[in-house]
Amino acid sequence: MPTYTIVDKDTCIACGACGAAAPAIFDYDDEGLAYVHLDNNTGTAKIPKELADDFADAIENCPTESIKKLDKPAR
């Protein structure tokens, strides 16, 4: 089953944990807030299977639970 993700920028505290765990998935905007660079944080790009472990680590390490795991595209 494909997995999608989005970062809730309203709760992100710019700690850098997600980018450290999964740099191929997450990046930071000019304010330091995380976003999914695979799809510009729209929740429409599938997380590649080879990045599944990194993605799981990012979710686990996010102190504010801002990373949302989705079973279908957000749009």
Biopython code that builds the backbone (N, CA, C, O; Angstrom):
import numpy as np
from Bio.PDB.StructureBuilder import StructureBuilder

atoms = [
    (1, "MET", "N", (0.850, -1.178, 0.000)),
    (1, "MET", "CA", (0.000, 0.000, 0.000)),
    (1, "MET", "C", (0.897, 1.244, 0.000)),
    (1, "MET", "O", (1.831, 1.324, 0.797)),
    (2, "PRO", "N", (0.631, 2.195, -0.866)),
    (2, "PRO", "CA", (1.442, 3.420, -0.897)),
    (2, "PRO", "C", (1.247, 4.260, 0.362)),
    (2, "PRO", "O", (0.195, 4.224, 1.001)),
    (3, "THR", "N", (2.269, 5.003, 0.692)),
    (3, "THR", "CA", (2.228, 5.913, 1.832)),
    (3, "THR", "C", (2.513, 7.322, 1.346)),
    (3, "THR", "O", (3.368, 7.532, 0.485)),
    (4, "TYR", "N", (1.802, 8.274, 1.895)),
    (4, "TYR", "CA", (1.963, 9.693, 1.578)),
    (4, "TYR", "C", (2.198, 10.424, 2.894)),
    (4, "TYR", "O", (1.943, 9.879, 3.968)),
    (5, "THR", "N", (2.677, 11.639, 2.810)),
    (5, "THR", "CA", (2.901, 12.400, 4.037)),
    (5, "THR", "C", (2.765, 13.891, 3.795)),
    (5, "THR", "O", (2.866, 14.379, 2.669)),
    (6, "ILE", "N", (2.537, 14.585, 4.873)),
    (6, "ILE", "CA", (2.475, 16.040, 4.870)),
    (6, "ILE", "C", (2.953, 16.498, 6.251)),
    (6, "ILE", "O", (2.780, 15.786, 7.241)),
    (7, "VAL", "N", (3.547, 17.676, 6.311)),
    (7, "VAL", "CA", (3.968, 18.249, 7.588)),
    (7, "VAL", "C", (2.981, 19.342, 7.969)),
    (7, "VAL", "O", (2.686, 20.235, 7.175)),
    (8, "ASP", "N", (2.480, 19.260, 9.186)),
    (8, "ASP", "CA", (1.613, 20.312, 9.713)),
    (8, "ASP", "C", (2.514, 21.459, 10.163)),
    (8, "ASP", "O", (3.095, 21.416, 11.248)),
    (9, "LYS", "N", (2.622, 22.475, 9.327)),
    (9, "LYS", "CA", (3.526, 23.589, 9.610)),
    (9, "LYS", "C", (3.033, 24.460, 10.765)),
    (9, "LYS", "O", (3.792, 25.271, 11.296)),
    (10, "ASP", "N", (1.778, 24.300, 11.153)),
    (10, "ASP", "CA", (1.254, 25.045, 12.300)),
    (10, "ASP", "C", (1.801, 24.515, 13.623)),
    (10, "ASP", "O", (1.868, 25.245, 14.612)),
    (11, "THR", "N", (2.191, 23.233, 13.633)),
    (11, "THR", "CA", (2.705, 22.652, 14.871)),
    (11, "THR", "C", (4.207, 22.371, 14.822)),
    (11, "THR", "O", (4.810, 22.062, 15.850)),
    (12, "CYS", "N", (4.813, 22.474, 13.648)),
    (12, "CYS", "CA", (6.257, 22.251, 13.499)),
    (12, "CYS", "C", (7.019, 23.311, 14.295)),
    (12, "CYS", "O", (6.681, 24.495, 14.249)),
    (13, "ILE", "N", (8.048, 22.876, 15.025)),
    (13, "ILE", "CA", (8.860, 23.812, 15.815)),
    (13, "ILE", "C", (10.260, 23.993, 15.222)),
    (13, "ILE", "O", (11.138, 24.555, 15.876)),
    (14, "ALA", "N", (10.471, 23.530, 14.010)),
    (14, "ALA", "CA", (11.744, 23.712, 13.300)),
    (14, "ALA", "C", (12.926, 23.098, 14.050)),
    (14, "ALA", "O", (14.004, 23.691, 14.106)),
    (15, "CYS", "N", (12.725, 21.917, 14.621)),
    (15, "CYS", "CA", (13.788, 21.284, 15.403)),
    (15, "CYS", "C", (14.829, 20.582, 14.535)),
    (15, "CYS", "O", (15.958, 20.370, 14.979)),
    (16, "GLY", "N", (14.465, 20.218, 13.305)),
    (16, "GLY", "CA", (15.404, 19.571, 12.397)),
    (16, "GLY", "C", (15.456, 18.063, 12.483)),
    (16, "GLY", "O", (16.239, 17.439, 11.766)),
    (17, "ALA", "N", (14.651, 17.459, 13.332)),
    (17, "ALA", "CA", (14.705, 16.007, 13.516)),
    (17, "ALA", "C", (14.313, 15.243, 12.257)),
    (17, "ALA", "O", (14.933, 14.230, 11.934)),
    (18, "CYS", "N", (13.304, 15.709, 11.550)),
    (18, "CYS", "CA", (12.846, 14.974, 10.363)),
    (18, "CYS", "C", (13.886, 15.019, 9.246)),
    (18, "CYS", "O", (14.132, 14.010, 8.585)),
    (19, "GLY", "N", (14.488, 16.171, 9.037)),
    (19, "GLY", "CA", (15.509, 16.293, 8.001)),
    (19, "GLY", "C", (16.749, 15.483, 8.313)),
    (19, "GLY", "O", (17.411, 14.981, 7.405)),
    (20, "ALA", "N", (17.071, 15.351, 9.593)),
    (20, "ALA", "CA", (18.205, 14.525, 9.995)),
    (20, "ALA", "C", (17.915, 13.046, 9.748)),
    (20, "ALA", "O", (18.800, 12.298, 9.332)),
    (21, "ALA", "N", (16.682, 12.629, 10.003)),
    (21, "ALA", "CA", (16.299, 11.224, 9.838)),
    (21, "ALA", "C", (16.025, 10.862, 8.386)),
    (21, "ALA", "O", (16.334, 9.753, 7.951)),
    (22, "ALA", "N", (15.448, 11.792, 7.635)),
    (22, "ALA", "CA", (15.025, 11.494, 6.257)),
    (22, "ALA", "C", (15.284, 12.690, 5.338)),
    (22, "ALA", "O", (14.338, 13.330, 4.880)),
    (23, "PRO", "N", (16.555, 12.998, 5.064)),
    (23, "PRO", "CA", (16.867, 14.160, 4.228)),
    (23, "PRO", "C", (16.378, 14.040, 2.790)),
    (23, "PRO", "O", (16.250, 15.051, 2.099)),
    (24, "ALA", "N", (16.106, 12.834, 2.331)),
    (24, "ALA", "CA", (15.587, 12.655, 0.973)),
    (24, "ALA", "C", (14.096, 12.969, 0.891)),
    (24, "ALA", "O", (13.541, 13.051, -0.205)),
    (25, "ILE", "N", (13.450, 13.145, 2.032)),
    (25, "ILE", "CA", (12.011, 13.426, 2.072)),
    (25, "ILE", "C", (11.722, 14.850, 2.540)),
    (25, "ILE", "O", (10.877, 15.537, 1.966)),
    (26, "PHE", "N", (12.425, 15.291, 3.582)),
    (26, "PHE", "CA", (12.101, 16.568, 4.224)),
    (26, "PHE", "C", (13.162, 17.631, 3.981)),
    (26, "PHE", "O", (14.353, 17.335, 3.888)),
    (27, "ASP", "N", (12.707, 18.868, 3.881)),
    (27, "ASP", "CA", (13.578, 20.032, 3.762)),
    (27, "ASP", "C", (12.950, 21.141, 4.604)),
    (27, "ASP", "O", (11.942, 20.917, 5.274)),
    (28, "TYR", "N", (13.536, 22.325, 4.573)),
    (28, "TYR", "CA", (13.071, 23.422, 5.420)),
    (28, "TYR", "C", (12.845, 24.679, 4.603)),
    (28, "TYR", "O", (13.586, 24.963, 3.663)),
    (29, "ASP", "N", (11.816, 25.429, 4.968)),
    (29, "ASP", "CA", (11.524, 26.682, 4.275)),
    (29, "ASP", "C", (12.370, 27.814, 4.874)),
    (29, "ASP", "O", (13.216, 27.571, 5.735)),
    (30, "ASP", "N", (12.142, 29.023, 4.426)),
    (30, "ASP", "CA", (12.932, 30.171, 4.881)),
    (30, "ASP", "C", (12.781, 30.456, 6.373)),
    (30, "ASP", "O", (13.641, 31.100, 6.974)),
    (31, "GLU", "N", (11.700, 29.984, 6.965)),
    (31, "GLU", "CA", (11.476, 30.167, 8.400)),
    (31, "GLU", "C", (12.020, 28.999, 9.220)),
    (31, "GLU", "O", (11.933, 29.002, 10.448)),
    (32, "GLY", "N", (12.582, 28.000, 8.538)),
    (32, "GLY", "CA", (13.118, 26.832, 9.216)),
    (32, "GLY", "C", (12.109, 25.734, 9.466)),
    (32, "GLY", "O", (12.437, 24.715, 10.074)),
    (33, "LEU", "N", (10.875, 25.931, 9.002)),
    (33, "LEU", "CA", (9.832, 24.921, 9.195)),
    (33, "LEU", "C", (9.978, 23.819, 8.157)),
    (33, "LEU", "O", (10.323, 24.075, 7.003)),
    (34, "ALA", "N", (9.715, 22.603, 8.578)),
    (34, "ALA", "CA", (9.849, 21.451, 7.696)),
    (34, "ALA", "C", (8.727, 21.393, 6.675)),
    (34, "ALA", "O", (7.616, 21.869, 6.907)),
    (35, "TYR", "N", (9.053, 20.794, 5.535)),
    (35, "TYR", "CA", (8.049, 20.473, 4.528)),
    (35, "TYR", "C", (8.536, 19.273, 3.735)),
    (35, "TYR", "O", (9.728, 18.965, 3.739)),
    (36, "VAL", "N", (7.622, 18.596, 3.056)),
    (36, "VAL", "CA", (7.948, 17.444, 2.225)),
    (36, "VAL", "C", (8.387, 17.981, 0.870)),
    (36, "VAL", "O", (7.571, 18.516, 0.120)),
    (37, "HIS", "N", (9.670, 17.841, 0.552)),
    (37, "HIS", "CA", (10.134, 18.417, -0.705)),
    (37, "HIS", "C", (9.820, 17.544, -1.911)),
    (37, "HIS", "O", (10.007, 17.984, -3.045)),
    (38, "LEU", "N", (9.350, 16.326, -1.701)),
    (38, "LEU", "CA", (8.964, 15.467, -2.824)),
    (38, "LEU", "C", (7.776, 16.045, -3.593)),
    (38, "LEU", "O", (7.653, 15.833, -4.800)),
    (39, "ASP", "N", (6.906, 16.771, -2.898)),
    (39, "ASP", "CA", (5.693, 17.311, -3.533)),
    (39, "ASP", "C", (5.332, 18.706, -3.014)),
    (39, "ASP", "O", (4.185, 19.139, -3.113)),
    (40, "ASN", "N", (6.326, 19.396, -2.461)),
    (40, "ASN", "CA", (6.122, 20.735, -1.906)),
    (40, "ASN", "C", (5.046, 20.747, -0.815)),
    (40, "ASN", "O", (4.269, 21.694, -0.689)),
    (41, "ASN", "N", (5.027, 19.664, -0.033)),
    (41, "ASN", "CA", (4.131, 19.530, 1.125)),
    (41, "ASN", "C", (2.649, 19.479, 0.762)),
    (41, "ASN", "O", (1.803, 19.951, 1.520)),
    (42, "THR", "N", (2.343, 18.906, -0.394)),
    (42, "THR", "CA", (0.938, 18.774, -0.786)),
    (42, "THR", "C", (0.339, 17.421, -0.400)),
    (42, "THR", "O", (-0.878, 17.249, -0.467)),
    (43, "GLY", "N", (1.166, 16.467, -0.001)),
    (43, "GLY", "CA", (0.662, 15.144, 0.361)),
    (43, "GLY", "C", (0.232, 14.316, -0.828)),
    (43, "GLY", "O", (-0.637, 13.452, -0.706)),
    (44, "THR", "N", (0.838, 14.574, -1.990)),
    (44, "THR", "CA", (0.420, 13.881, -3.209)),
    (44, "THR", "C", (1.472, 12.936, -3.783)),
    (44, "THR", "O", (1.165, 12.167, -4.693)),
    (45, "ALA", "N", (2.697, 12.974, -3.279)),
    (45, "ALA", "CA", (3.756, 12.088, -3.784)),
    (45, "ALA", "C", (3.892, 10.874, -2.873)),
    (45, "ALA", "O", (3.875, 10.994, -1.648)),
    (46, "LYS", "N", (4.027, 9.707, -3.489)),
    (46, "LYS", "CA", (4.235, 8.484, -2.719)),
    (46, "LYS", "C", (5.630, 8.505, -2.103)),
    (46, "LYS", "O", (6.592, 8.949, -2.730)),
    (47, "ILE", "N", (5.724, 8.024, -0.875)),
    (47, "ILE", "CA", (7.025, 7.856, -0.243)),
    (47, "ILE", "C", (7.658, 6.615, -0.869)),
    (47, "ILE", "O", (7.077, 5.532, -0.798)),
    (48, "PRO", "N", (8.831, 6.748, -1.476)),
    (48, "PRO", "CA", (9.477, 5.576, -2.078)),
    (48, "PRO", "C", (9.732, 4.483, -1.036)),
    (48, "PRO", "O", (10.109, 4.771, 0.100)),
    (49, "LYS", "N", (9.524, 3.234, -1.437)),
    (49, "LYS", "CA", (9.679, 2.111, -0.506)),
    (49, "LYS", "C", (11.068, 2.070, 0.115)),
    (49, "LYS", "O", (11.223, 1.681, 1.273)),
    (50, "GLU", "N", (12.081, 2.472, -0.653)),
    (50, "GLU", "CA", (13.448, 2.427, -0.131)),
    (50, "GLU", "C", (13.699, 3.480, 0.960)),
    (50, "GLU", "O", (14.726, 3.444, 1.637)),
    (51, "LEU", "N", (12.763, 4.406, 1.122)),
    (51, "LEU", "CA", (12.879, 5.429, 2.167)),
    (51, "LEU", "C", (11.941, 5.166, 3.349)),
    (51, "LEU", "O", (11.813, 6.007, 4.239)),
    (52, "ALA", "N", (11.297, 4.018, 3.357)),
    (52, "ALA", "CA", (10.306, 3.706, 4.400)),
    (52, "ALA", "C", (10.906, 3.725, 5.803)),
    (52, "ALA", "O", (10.278, 4.239, 6.728)),
    (53, "ASP", "N", (12.099, 3.179, 5.980)),
    (53, "ASP", "CA", (12.716, 3.163, 7.309)),
    (53, "ASP", "C", (13.079, 4.574, 7.767)),
    (53, "ASP", "O", (12.859, 4.930, 8.925)),
    (54, "ASP", "N", (13.633, 5.376, 6.856)),
    (54, "ASP", "CA", (13.956, 6.765, 7.195)),
    (54, "ASP", "C", (12.689, 7.540, 7.552)),
    (54, "ASP", "O", (12.680, 8.333, 8.493)),
    (55, "PHE", "N", (11.626, 7.301, 6.793)),
    (55, "PHE", "CA", (10.352, 7.964, 7.058)),
    (55, "PHE", "C", (9.828, 7.588, 8.444)),
    (55, "PHE", "O", (9.375, 8.453, 9.193)),
    (56, "ALA", "N", (9.890, 6.313, 8.780)),
    (56, "ALA", "CA", (9.441, 5.852, 10.098)),
    (56, "ALA", "C", (10.267, 6.502, 11.212)),
    (56, "ALA", "O", (9.725, 6.879, 12.250)),
    (57, "ASP", "N", (11.568, 6.630, 10.994)),
    (57, "ASP", "CA", (12.427, 7.288, 11.987)),
    (57, "ASP", "C", (12.042, 8.752, 12.158)),
    (57, "ASP", "O", (12.024, 9.264, 13.278)),
    (58, "ALA", "N", (11.733, 9.427, 11.053)),
    (58, "ALA", "CA", (11.337, 10.837, 11.119)),
    (58, "ALA", "C", (10.054, 11.005, 11.927)),
    (58, "ALA", "O", (9.956, 11.901, 12.765)),
    (59, "ILE", "N", (9.078, 10.145, 11.675)),
    (59, "ILE", "CA", (7.818, 10.210, 12.428)),
    (59, "ILE", "C", (8.081, 9.985, 13.917)),
    (59, "ILE", "O", (7.569, 10.717, 14.765)),
    (60, "GLU", "N", (8.873, 8.981, 14.220)),
    (60, "GLU", "CA", (9.162, 8.640, 15.616)),
    (60, "GLU", "C", (9.901, 9.769, 16.341)),
    (60, "GLU", "O", (9.683, 9.990, 17.532)),
    (61, "ASN", "N", (10.767, 10.476, 15.631)),
    (61, "ASN", "CA", (11.597, 11.507, 16.257)),
    (61, "ASN", "C", (10.973, 12.893, 16.275)),
    (61, "ASN", "O", (11.539, 13.807, 16.874)),
    (62, "CYS", "N", (9.825, 13.077, 15.636)),
    (62, "CYS", "CA", (9.183, 14.392, 15.617)),
    (62, "CYS", "C", (8.551, 14.662, 16.988)),
    (62, "CYS", "O", (7.612, 13.966, 17.376)),
    (63, "PRO", "N", (9.051, 15.661, 17.725)),
    (63, "PRO", "CA", (8.541, 15.886, 19.078)),
    (63, "PRO", "C", (7.129, 16.468, 19.131)),
    (63, "PRO", "O", (6.490, 16.439, 20.183)),
    (64, "THR", "N", (6.639, 16.991, 18.019)),
    (64, "THR", "CA", (5.307, 17.612, 18.019)),
    (64, "THR", "C", (4.289, 16.828, 17.194)),
    (64, "THR", "O", (3.160, 17.282, 17.006)),
    (65, "GLU", "N", (4.683, 15.655, 16.703)),
    (65, "GLU", "CA", (3.810, 14.818, 15.872)),
    (65, "GLU", "C", (3.266, 15.599, 14.676)),
    (65, "GLU", "O", (2.107, 15.438, 14.292)),
    (66, "SER", "N", (4.119, 16.451, 14.092)),
    (66, "SER", "CA", (3.713, 17.280, 12.956)),
    (66, "SER", "C", (3.733, 16.533, 11.631)),
    (66, "SER", "O", (3.124, 16.982, 10.659)),
    (67, "ILE", "N", (4.423, 15.404, 11.580)),
    (67, "ILE", "CA", (4.489, 14.608, 10.354)),
    (67, "ILE", "C", (3.280, 13.687, 10.322)),
    (67, "ILE", "O", (3.093, 12.860, 11.214)),
    (68, "LYS", "N", (2.474, 13.834, 9.305)),
    (68, "LYS", "CA", (1.257, 13.031, 9.174)),
    (68, "LYS", "C", (1.475, 11.930, 8.139)),
    (68, "LYS", "O", (1.888, 12.204, 7.012)),
    (69, "LYS", "N", (1.199, 10.703, 8.519)),
    (69, "LYS", "CA", (1.278, 9.555, 7.618)),
    (69, "LYS", "C", (-0.105, 9.332, 7.031)),
    (69, "LYS", "O", (-1.084, 9.184, 7.762)),
    (70, "LEU", "N", (-0.178, 9.309, 5.706)),
    (70, "LEU", "CA", (-1.457, 9.175, 5.007)),
    (70, "LEU", "C", (-1.474, 7.908, 4.161)),
    (70, "LEU", "O", (-0.457, 7.535, 3.576)),
    (71, "ASP", "N", (-2.630, 7.245, 4.096)),
    (71, "ASP", "CA", (-2.793, 6.051, 3.268)),
    (71, "ASP", "C", (-3.232, 6.378, 1.849)),
    (71, "ASP", "O", (-3.215, 5.513, 0.974)),
    (72, "LYS", "N", (-3.626, 7.630, 1.622)),
    (72, "LYS", "CA", (-4.031, 8.067, 0.286)),
    (72, "LYS", "C", (-3.585, 9.514, 0.107)),
    (72, "LYS", "O", (-3.309, 10.199, 1.092)),
    (73, "PRO", "N", (-3.511, 9.982, -1.120)),
    (73, "PRO", "CA", (-3.081, 11.367, -1.341)),
    (73, "PRO", "C", (-3.983, 12.354, -0.609)),
    (73, "PRO", "O", (-5.177, 12.111, -0.437)),
    (74, "ALA", "N", (-3.408, 13.450, -0.189)),
    (74, "ALA", "CA", (-4.173, 14.463, 0.538)),
    (74, "ALA", "C", (-5.178, 15.168, -0.358)),
    (74, "ALA", "O", (-6.168, 15.718, 0.126)),
    (75, "ARG", "N", (-4.931, 15.155, -1.654)),
    (75, "ARG", "CA", (-5.843, 15.834, -2.587)),
    (75, "ARG", "C", (-6.307, 14.893, -3.656)),
    (75, "ARG", "O", (-7.079, 15.285, -4.531)),
]
sb = StructureBuilder()
sb.init_structure("model")
sb.init_model(0)
sb.init_chain("A")
sb.init_seg("    ")
for serial, (resi, resn, name, xyz) in enumerate(atoms, 1):
    if name == "N":
        sb.init_residue(resn, " ", resi, " ")
    sb.init_atom(name, np.array(xyz, "f"), 0.0, 1.0, " ", f" {name:<3s}", serial, name[0])
structure = sb.get_structure()
